[in-house]
């Protein structure tokens, strides 16, 4: 008996669904729309949605590109400000070289120099010390040679025979190299052992 009631209920539900379908067909028939008109409107709507999506994608890409350009320009501006003194520092290097050569050419009292030359030597030394302190204050430092030859920071201008050094080691610094912050201003000119 239960099975019969369930079956009768299922039949009633199917009849209700069929009646609803008929009503929907009648309503759509009354509005004067046929299936071909609906599919054209749907295809037009789909086309508009695709165009909108394409425009949104294009806008987002353009916006991202603009933001990247803006960030790149900010970084370049910061670098320009940070390294604005680089050329000025490079122009001062020959002055440092000249002062060092002048100091090396003035004989010490042990080498036969007199009192006046000793005072001159002291003055050149004080000037050179001031230059070194100013360079340090502005992040200009001498290229390190302690760790050995590095082609990124040293320029080997000659090879010499040396019993005290291994092959490829720096024997003598001919001209000091300098760094400005993390950039190389001038490589150190060195001689290396054969």
DRENVO-946133 format. One line per 5 residues: number of its first residue (from 1); their letters; for each residue x, y, z of N, C-alpha, C, O. Coordinates in Angstrom, 1 decimal. Layout:
NUM) A) X,Y,Z,X,Y,Z,X,Y,Z,X,Y,Z; ...
END
This chain:
1) XXXXX) 0.8,-1.2,0.0,0.0,0.0,0.0,0.9,1.3,0.0,0.6,2.3,-0.7; 1.9,1.2,0.7,2.9,2.3,0.8,3.5,2.6,-0.6,3.7,3.7,-1.0; 3.8,1.5,-1.3,4.4,1.6,-2.6,3.5,2.3,-3.6,3.9,3.0,-4.4; 2.2,1.9,-3.4,1.2,2.5,-4.3,1.0,4.0,-4.1,0.9,4.8,-5.0; 1.0,4.4,-2.8,0.9,5.9,-2.5,2.1,6.7,-3.0,2.0,7.8,-3.5
6) XXXXX) 3.3,6.1,-2.9,4.5,6.7,-3.4,4.5,6.9,-4.9,4.9,7.9,-5.5; 4.0,5.8,-5.5,3.9,5.9,-7.0,2.9,6.9,-7.5,3.1,7.6,-8.4; 1.7,7.0,-6.8,0.7,8.0,-7.1,1.3,9.4,-6.9,1.0,10.3,-7.7; 2.1,9.6,-5.9,2.7,10.9,-5.6,3.7,11.3,-6.7,3.7,12.4,-7.1; 4.5,10.3,-7.1,5.4,10.6,-8.2,4.7,11.0,-9.5,5.2,11.9,-10.2
11) XXXXX) 3.6,10.3,-9.8,2.8,10.6,-11.0,2.3,12.0,-10.9,2.3,12.8,-11.9; 1.8,12.4,-9.7,1.3,13.8,-9.5,2.4,14.8,-9.7,2.1,15.9,-10.3; 3.6,14.6,-9.2,4.7,15.5,-9.4,5.0,15.6,-10.9,5.3,16.7,-11.3; 5.0,14.5,-11.6,5.3,14.6,-13.0,4.3,15.4,-13.8,4.6,16.2,-14.7; 3.0,15.2,-13.4,1.9,16.0,-14.1,2.1,17.5,-13.8,1.9,18.3,-14.7
16) XXXXX) 2.4,17.8,-12.6,2.6,19.2,-12.2,3.8,19.8,-13.0,3.7,21.0,-13.5; 4.8,19.1,-13.2,6.0,19.6,-13.9,5.6,19.8,-15.4,6.0,20.8,-16.0; 4.8,18.8,-16.0,4.4,19.0,-17.4,3.5,20.2,-17.5,3.6,20.9,-18.5; 2.6,20.4,-16.6,1.7,21.6,-16.7,2.5,22.9,-16.6,2.2,23.9,-17.3; 3.6,22.9,-15.7,4.4,24.1,-15.6,5.1,24.4,-16.9,5.2,25.5,-17.3
21) XXXXX) 5.6,23.3,-17.6,6.3,23.5,-18.8,5.4,24.1,-19.9,5.8,24.9,-20.7; 4.1,23.6,-19.9,3.2,24.1,-20.9,2.9,25.5,-20.7,2.8,26.3,-21.6; 2.7,25.9,-19.4,2.5,27.3,-19.1,3.6,28.2,-19.5,3.4,29.3,-20.1; 4.8,27.8,-19.3,6.0,28.6,-19.7,6.0,28.7,-21.2,6.3,29.8,-21.7; 5.7,27.6,-22.0,5.7,27.7,-23.4,4.6,28.7,-23.9,4.8,29.4,-24.9
26) XXXXX) 3.4,28.6,-23.2,2.3,29.5,-23.6,2.7,31.0,-23.3,2.4,31.9,-24.2; 3.4,31.3,-22.2,3.8,32.6,-21.9,4.8,33.1,-22.9,4.7,34.2,-23.3; 5.8,32.3,-23.2,6.8,32.7,-24.2,6.1,32.9,-25.6,6.6,33.7,-26.3; 5.2,32.1,-25.9,4.5,32.3,-27.2,3.7,33.5,-27.2,3.5,34.2,-28.3; 3.1,33.9,-26.1,2.3,35.1,-26.0,3.2,36.4,-26.2,2.8,37.3,-26.8
31) XXXXX) 4.4,36.3,-25.7,5.3,37.5,-25.8,5.8,37.7,-27.2,6.4,38.7,-27.5; 5.6,36.7,-28.0,6.0,36.8,-29.4,7.5,36.5,-29.7,8.0,36.9,-30.8; 8.1,35.9,-28.8,9.6,35.6,-28.9,9.7,34.1,-29.4,9.0,33.2,-28.9; 10.5,34.0,-30.4,10.7,32.6,-30.8,12.2,32.2,-30.4,13.0,33.1,-30.1; 12.5,31.0,-30.4,13.8,30.5,-30.0,15.0,31.2,-30.7,16.0,31.4,-30.2
36) XXXXX) 14.8,31.5,-32.0,15.9,32.1,-32.8,16.2,33.5,-32.3,17.3,33.9,-32.3; 15.1,34.3,-31.9,15.3,35.6,-31.4,16.1,35.6,-30.1,16.9,36.4,-29.8; 15.7,34.6,-29.2,16.4,34.5,-27.9,17.9,34.2,-28.1,18.7,34.7,-27.4; 18.2,33.3,-29.0,19.6,32.9,-29.2,20.4,34.1,-29.8,21.6,34.2,-29.5; 19.8,34.9,-30.7,20.5,36.1,-31.2,20.8,37.1,-30.1,21.9,37.6,-30.0
41) XXXXX) 19.8,37.3,-29.2,20.0,38.2,-28.1,21.1,37.6,-27.1,21.9,38.4,-26.7; 21.1,36.3,-26.9,22.1,35.7,-26.1,23.5,35.8,-26.7,24.4,36.1,-26.0; 23.6,35.6,-28.0,24.8,35.7,-28.7,25.3,37.2,-28.7,26.5,37.4,-28.5; 24.4,38.1,-28.8,24.8,39.5,-28.8,25.3,39.9,-27.4,26.3,40.6,-27.2; 24.6,39.4,-26.3,25.0,39.6,-25.0,26.4,39.0,-24.7,27.2,39.6,-24.0
46) XXXXX) 26.6,37.8,-25.2,27.8,37.1,-25.0,29.0,37.9,-25.6,30.1,38.0,-25.1; 28.7,38.4,-26.8,29.7,39.2,-27.6,30.1,40.4,-26.8,31.2,40.8,-26.7; 29.1,41.1,-26.3,29.3,42.3,-25.5,30.1,42.0,-24.2,31.0,42.8,-23.9; 29.8,40.9,-23.6,30.5,40.5,-22.4,32.0,40.2,-22.7,32.9,40.6,-22.0; 32.3,39.6,-23.8,33.6,39.3,-24.3,34.4,40.5,-24.6,35.5,40.7,-24.2
51) XXXXX) 33.7,41.5,-25.3,34.4,42.8,-25.6,34.7,43.5,-24.3,35.8,44.1,-24.1; 33.7,43.5,-23.3,34.0,44.2,-22.0,35.2,43.5,-21.3,36.0,44.2,-20.8; 35.2,42.2,-21.3,36.3,41.5,-20.7,37.7,41.8,-21.3,38.7,42.1,-20.7; 37.7,41.9,-22.7,38.9,42.3,-23.4,39.3,43.7,-23.1,40.5,44.0,-22.9; 38.4,44.6,-23.0,38.7,46.0,-22.6,39.2,46.1,-21.2,40.2,46.8,-20.9
56) XXXXX) 38.6,45.3,-20.3,39.1,45.3,-18.9,40.5,44.7,-18.8,41.3,45.3,-18.1; 40.8,43.7,-19.5,42.1,43.1,-19.6,43.1,44.1,-20.1,44.2,44.2,-19.6; 42.8,44.7,-21.2,43.7,45.7,-21.8,43.9,46.9,-20.8,45.1,47.3,-20.7; 42.9,47.3,-20.1,43.1,48.4,-19.1,44.0,47.9,-18.0,44.9,48.7,-17.6; 43.8,46.7,-17.5,44.6,46.2,-16.4,46.1,46.1,-16.8,47.0,46.4,-16.1
61) XXXXX) 46.3,45.6,-18.0,47.7,45.5,-18.5,48.3,46.9,-18.7,49.5,47.1,-18.3; 47.6,47.8,-19.2,48.1,49.2,-19.4,48.4,49.8,-18.1,49.5,50.5,-17.9; 47.5,49.6,-17.1,47.7,50.2,-15.8,49.0,49.5,-15.1,49.8,50.3,-14.5; 49.2,48.2,-15.2,50.3,47.6,-14.7,51.6,48.1,-15.4,52.6,48.3,-14.7; 51.6,48.2,-16.7,52.7,48.7,-17.4,53.1,50.2,-16.9,54.2,50.5,-16.7
66) XXXXX) 52.1,51.0,-16.8,52.3,52.3,-16.3,52.9,52.3,-14.9,53.8,53.1,-14.6; 52.4,51.5,-14.0,53.0,51.4,-12.6,54.4,50.9,-12.7,55.3,51.4,-11.9; 54.7,49.9,-13.6,56.1,49.5,-13.7,57.0,50.6,-14.2,58.2,50.7,-13.7; 56.6,51.3,-15.2,57.4,52.5,-15.7,57.6,53.5,-14.6,58.7,54.0,-14.4; 56.6,53.8,-13.8,56.7,54.7,-12.7,57.7,54.3,-11.7,58.5,55.1,-11.2
71) XXXXX) 57.6,53.0,-11.3,58.6,52.5,-10.3,60.0,52.5,-10.9,60.9,52.8,-10.2; 60.2,52.1,-12.2,61.5,52.1,-12.8,62.1,53.6,-12.8,63.3,53.8,-12.5; 61.2,54.5,-13.1,61.7,55.9,-13.1,62.1,56.4,-11.7,63.0,57.2,-11.6; 61.4,56.0,-10.7,61.7,56.3,-9.3,63.0,55.7,-8.9,63.9,56.4,-8.3; 63.3,54.4,-9.3,64.6,53.8,-9.0,65.7,54.5,-9.7,66.8,54.8,-9.1
76) XXXXX) 65.5,54.9,-11.0,66.5,55.6,-11.7,66.8,57.0,-11.1,67.9,57.4,-11.1; 65.8,57.6,-10.7,65.9,58.9,-10.0,66.7,58.8,-8.7,67.6,59.6,-8.4; 66.4,57.8,-7.9,67.1,57.5,-6.7,68.6,57.2,-7.0,69.5,57.7,-6.3; 68.9,56.4,-8.0,70.3,56.1,-8.4,71.0,57.4,-8.8,72.1,57.6,-8.5; 70.3,58.2,-9.6,70.9,59.5,-10.1,71.3,60.4,-8.9,72.4,61.0,-8.9
81) XXXXX) 70.4,60.5,-7.9,70.7,61.3,-6.8,71.8,60.7,-6.0,72.7,61.4,-5.5; 71.8,59.3,-5.8,72.8,58.7,-5.0,74.2,58.7,-5.6,75.2,58.8,-4.9; 74.2,58.7,-6.9,75.6,58.7,-7.6,75.8,60.0,-8.3,76.6,60.1,-9.3; 75.2,61.1,-7.9,75.4,62.4,-8.5,76.8,62.9,-8.5,77.3,63.6,-9.4; 77.5,62.5,-7.4,78.9,63.0,-7.2,80.0,62.1,-7.9,81.2,62.4,-7.7
86) XXXXX) 79.5,61.1,-8.6,80.5,60.1,-9.1,81.5,60.8,-10.1,82.7,60.5,-10.0; 81.0,61.6,-11.0,82.0,62.2,-11.9,82.9,63.2,-11.2,84.1,63.2,-11.6; 82.4,63.9,-10.3,83.3,64.8,-9.5,84.3,64.0,-8.8,85.5,64.5,-8.7; 84.0,62.9,-8.2,84.9,62.1,-7.5,86.0,61.6,-8.4,87.2,61.5,-8.1; 85.5,61.1,-9.6,86.5,60.6,-10.6,87.5,61.7,-11.1,88.6,61.5,-11.3
91) XXXXX) 87.0,63.0,-11.1,87.8,64.1,-11.5,88.9,64.4,-10.4,89.9,65.0,-10.8; 88.6,64.1,-9.2,89.5,64.3,-8.1,90.7,63.3,-8.0,91.7,63.6,-7.3; 90.5,62.2,-8.6,91.5,61.1,-8.5,92.9,61.5,-9.0,93.9,61.2,-8.3; 93.0,62.2,-10.1,94.3,62.7,-10.5,95.0,63.6,-9.5,96.2,63.7,-9.4; 94.2,64.4,-8.8,94.7,65.3,-7.8,95.3,64.5,-6.6,96.4,64.8,-6.2
96) XXXXX) 94.6,63.4,-6.2,95.1,62.5,-5.2,96.4,61.9,-5.7,97.4,61.8,-4.9; 96.5,61.4,-6.9,97.7,60.8,-7.5,98.8,61.8,-7.4,100.0,61.4,-7.1; 98.6,63.0,-7.8,99.6,64.1,-7.8,100.2,64.3,-6.4,101.4,64.5,-6.2; 99.3,64.4,-5.5,99.7,64.6,-4.1,100.6,63.5,-3.6,101.6,63.7,-2.9; 100.2,62.3,-3.9,100.9,61.1,-3.5,102.3,61.1,-4.2,103.3,60.7,-3.5
101) XXXXX) 102.4,61.4,-5.5,103.6,61.5,-6.2,104.5,62.6,-5.6,105.7,62.4,-5.4; 103.9,63.8,-5.3,104.7,64.9,-4.6,105.2,64.4,-3.3,106.4,64.7,-3.0; 104.5,63.8,-2.5,104.9,63.3,-1.2,106.1,62.3,-1.4,107.1,62.3,-0.6; 106.0,61.4,-2.3,107.0,60.4,-2.6,108.3,61.0,-3.1,109.4,60.5,-2.9; 108.2,62.2,-3.8,109.4,62.8,-4.4,110.1,63.7,-3.4,111.3,64.1,-3.7
106) XXXXX) 109.5,64.1,-2.3,110.2,65.0,-1.3,111.1,64.1,-0.4,110.5,63.2,0.3; 112.4,64.3,-0.4,113.2,63.5,0.4,113.0,63.7,1.9,112.8,64.9,2.4; 113.1,62.7,2.7,113.0,62.8,4.1,114.3,63.2,4.7,115.3,63.1,4.0; 114.3,63.6,6.0,115.6,64.0,6.6,116.6,62.8,6.5,117.8,63.1,6.5; 116.1,61.6,6.6,117.0,60.4,6.6,117.6,60.3,5.2,118.7,59.8,5.0
111) XXXXX) 116.9,60.8,4.2,117.4,60.7,2.8,118.2,61.9,2.4,118.6,62.0,1.2; 118.5,62.8,3.3,119.3,63.9,3.0,118.5,65.2,2.8,119.1,66.2,2.3; 117.3,65.2,3.1,116.4,66.4,3.0,116.7,67.4,4.2,117.1,66.9,5.3; 116.5,68.6,3.9,116.8,69.6,5.0,115.5,69.9,5.7,114.4,69.3,5.5; 115.5,70.9,6.7,114.4,71.2,7.5,113.2,71.8,6.7,112.1,71.5,7.0
116) XXXXX) 113.5,72.6,5.7,112.4,73.2,4.8,111.7,72.1,4.0,110.5,72.1,3.9; 112.4,71.1,3.5,111.8,70.0,2.8,110.9,69.2,3.7,109.9,68.7,3.4; 111.4,69.0,5.0,110.6,68.3,6.0,109.3,69.0,6.2,108.3,68.3,6.4; 109.3,70.3,6.3,108.1,71.1,6.5,107.1,70.9,5.3,105.9,70.8,5.4; 107.8,71.0,4.1,107.0,70.9,2.9,106.3,69.5,2.8,105.2,69.3,2.5
121) XXXXX) 107.1,68.5,3.2,106.6,67.1,3.2,105.5,67.0,4.2,104.5,66.3,3.9; 105.6,67.6,5.4,104.6,67.5,6.4,103.3,68.2,5.9,102.2,67.7,6.1; 103.4,69.3,5.2,102.2,70.0,4.6,101.5,69.2,3.6,100.3,69.1,3.5; 102.3,68.6,2.7,101.7,67.7,1.6,101.0,66.5,2.3,99.9,66.1,1.9; 101.6,66.0,3.3,101.0,64.8,4.0,99.7,65.2,4.7,98.7,64.5,4.6
126) XXXXX) 99.7,66.4,5.3,98.4,66.9,5.9,97.3,67.1,4.9,96.2,66.7,5.1; 97.7,67.7,3.7,96.7,67.9,2.7,96.2,66.5,2.2,95.0,66.4,1.9; 97.1,65.6,2.0,96.7,64.3,1.5,95.8,63.6,2.5,94.8,62.9,2.1; 96.1,63.7,3.8,95.2,63.1,4.9,93.8,63.8,4.9,92.9,63.1,5.1; 93.8,65.1,4.6,92.5,65.7,4.5,91.7,65.2,3.3,90.5,64.9,3.4
131) XXXXX) 92.3,65.0,2.2,91.7,64.4,1.0,91.1,63.0,1.4,90.0,62.7,1.0; 92.0,62.2,2.0,91.5,60.8,2.4,90.3,60.8,3.3,89.4,60.1,3.1; 90.3,61.7,4.3,89.2,61.8,5.2,87.9,62.3,4.5,86.8,61.8,4.7; 88.1,63.2,3.6,86.9,63.7,2.8,86.4,62.6,1.9,85.2,62.5,1.7; 87.3,61.9,1.3,86.9,60.8,0.4,86.1,59.8,1.2,85.0,59.3,0.8
136) XXXXX) 86.6,59.4,2.4,85.9,58.5,3.3,84.5,59.0,3.7,83.5,58.2,3.7; 84.4,60.3,4.0,83.2,60.9,4.4,82.1,60.8,3.2,80.9,60.6,3.5; 82.6,60.8,2.0,81.7,60.8,0.8,81.7,59.4,0.2,81.4,59.3,-1.0; 82.1,58.4,0.9,82.0,57.0,0.5,82.9,56.6,-0.7,82.6,55.8,-1.5; 84.0,57.3,-0.7,85.0,56.9,-1.7,86.2,56.2,-1.0,86.7,56.7,-0.1
141) XXXXX) 86.5,55.0,-1.5,87.5,54.2,-0.8,88.5,53.6,-1.8,88.1,53.4,-3.0; 89.6,53.2,-1.3,90.7,52.6,-2.2,90.3,51.2,-2.4,89.8,50.5,-1.5; 90.5,50.7,-3.6,90.2,49.3,-4.0,91.2,48.4,-3.2,92.4,48.7,-3.2; 90.6,47.4,-2.6,91.4,46.5,-1.8,92.2,45.6,-2.7,91.8,45.0,-3.7; 93.5,45.4,-2.3,94.4,44.5,-3.0,94.8,43.3,-2.1,95.5,42.4,-2.6
146) XXXXX) 94.4,43.3,-0.9,94.8,42.3,0.1,94.3,40.9,-0.3,95.0,39.9,-0.2; 93.1,40.8,-0.9,92.6,39.5,-1.2,93.1,38.9,-2.5,92.7,37.8,-2.9; 94.0,39.6,-3.2,94.6,39.1,-4.4,93.9,39.8,-5.7,93.1,40.6,-5.6; 94.4,39.3,-6.8,94.0,39.9,-8.1,92.6,39.5,-8.4,92.2,38.3,-8.3; 91.8,40.5,-8.8,90.4,40.3,-9.2,90.2,41.2,-10.4,90.3,42.4,-10.4
151) XXXXX) 90.0,40.6,-11.6,89.9,41.4,-12.9,88.8,42.4,-12.8,88.7,43.3,-13.7; 87.8,42.3,-11.9,86.7,43.2,-11.8,87.2,44.6,-11.2,86.6,45.6,-11.4; 88.3,44.5,-10.4,88.8,45.7,-9.6,90.2,46.0,-9.9,90.7,47.1,-9.6; 90.9,45.1,-10.6,92.4,45.4,-10.9,92.6,45.2,-12.4,92.0,44.5,-13.1; 93.6,46.1,-12.8,94.0,46.0,-14.2,95.5,45.6,-14.2,96.3,46.4,-13.8
156) XXXXX) 95.8,44.4,-14.6,97.2,43.9,-14.7,97.8,44.5,-15.9,97.5,44.2,-17.0; 98.8,45.4,-15.7,99.5,46.1,-16.8,100.8,45.4,-17.1,101.4,45.7,-18.2; 101.3,44.6,-16.2,102.6,43.9,-16.6,102.7,42.7,-15.7,102.1,42.6,-14.6; 103.5,41.7,-16.1,103.8,40.5,-15.4,105.3,40.6,-15.0,106.2,40.9,-15.9; 105.7,40.2,-13.8,107.0,40.3,-13.3,107.4,39.0,-12.7,106.6,38.2,-12.2
161) XXXXX) 108.7,38.7,-12.7,109.2,37.5,-12.0,109.3,37.8,-10.5,109.7,38.9,-10.1; 108.8,36.9,-9.7,108.9,37.1,-8.2,109.0,35.8,-7.5,108.2,34.9,-7.8; 109.9,35.7,-6.6,110.1,34.4,-5.8,109.2,34.5,-4.6,108.9,33.4,-4.0; 108.8,35.7,-4.2,108.0,35.8,-3.0,106.5,35.7,-3.3,105.7,35.5,-2.3; 106.0,35.7,-4.5,104.6,35.6,-4.8,104.3,34.4,-5.7,105.1,34.0,-6.5
166) XXXXX) 103.1,33.9,-5.6,102.6,32.9,-6.5,102.2,33.5,-7.8,102.0,34.7,-7.9; 102.1,32.6,-8.8,101.6,33.1,-10.1,100.2,33.7,-10.0,99.3,33.1,-9.5; 100.1,34.9,-10.6,98.8,35.6,-10.6,98.6,36.5,-9.4,97.6,37.3,-9.4; 99.5,36.5,-8.4,99.3,37.4,-7.3,99.8,38.8,-7.6,100.7,38.9,-8.4; 99.3,39.8,-6.9,99.7,41.2,-7.1,101.1,41.4,-6.4,101.3,41.0,-5.3
171) XXXXX) 102.0,41.9,-7.2,103.4,42.2,-6.7,103.5,43.6,-6.3,104.0,43.9,-5.2; 102.9,44.5,-7.1,103.1,46.0,-6.9,101.9,46.7,-7.4,101.3,46.4,-8.4; 101.5,47.7,-6.7,100.4,48.6,-7.1,101.0,49.8,-7.8,101.8,50.6,-7.1; 100.7,50.0,-9.1,101.3,51.1,-9.8,100.4,52.4,-9.7,101.0,53.5,-9.7; 99.2,52.2,-9.6,98.2,53.3,-9.4,97.0,52.7,-8.7,96.4,51.7,-9.0
176) XXXXX) 96.6,53.4,-7.6,95.5,53.0,-6.8,94.2,53.1,-7.5,94.0,53.9,-8.4; 93.4,52.1,-7.2,92.0,52.1,-7.7,91.1,52.6,-6.7,91.4,52.5,-5.5; 89.9,53.1,-7.1,88.9,53.7,-6.1,87.5,53.2,-6.5,87.2,53.0,-7.6; 86.7,53.1,-5.4,85.3,52.8,-5.4,84.5,53.9,-4.9,84.9,54.6,-4.0; 83.4,54.2,-5.6,82.4,55.2,-5.0,81.2,54.4,-4.7,80.4,53.9,-5.6
181) XXXXX) 80.9,54.3,-3.4,79.8,53.4,-2.9,80.1,52.0,-3.4,81.1,51.4,-3.0; 79.2,51.5,-4.2,79.4,50.1,-4.7,79.9,50.1,-6.2,79.9,49.1,-6.8; 80.2,51.3,-6.7,80.7,51.4,-8.1,82.2,51.6,-8.2,82.8,52.3,-7.4; 82.7,51.0,-9.2,84.2,51.2,-9.5,84.4,52.5,-10.2,83.9,52.7,-11.3; 85.2,53.4,-9.6,85.6,54.7,-10.2,86.7,54.4,-11.2,86.7,54.9,-12.4
186) XXXXX) 87.7,53.7,-10.7,88.9,53.4,-11.5,89.5,52.1,-11.0,89.7,52.0,-9.8; 89.9,51.2,-11.9,90.5,50.0,-11.4,92.0,50.3,-11.0,92.6,51.2,-11.5; 92.5,49.5,-10.0,93.9,49.6,-9.6,94.8,49.0,-10.7,94.5,47.9,-11.2; 95.8,49.8,-11.1,96.8,49.3,-12.0,97.9,48.6,-11.2,98.5,49.2,-10.4; 98.0,47.3,-11.5,99.0,46.5,-10.8,99.9,45.6,-11.7,99.6,45.4,-12.8
191) XXXX) 101.0,45.2,-11.1,101.8,44.2,-11.7,101.6,42.9,-11.0,101.4,42.8,-9.8; 101.6,41.8,-11.7,101.3,40.5,-11.2,102.5,39.6,-11.4,103.2,39.7,-12.4; 102.6,38.6,-10.6,103.7,37.6,-10.7,103.4,36.6,-11.8,102.2,36.3,-12.1; 104.5,36.2,-12.5,104.3,35.2,-13.6,104.1,33.9,-13.1,104.0,32.9,-13.8
END
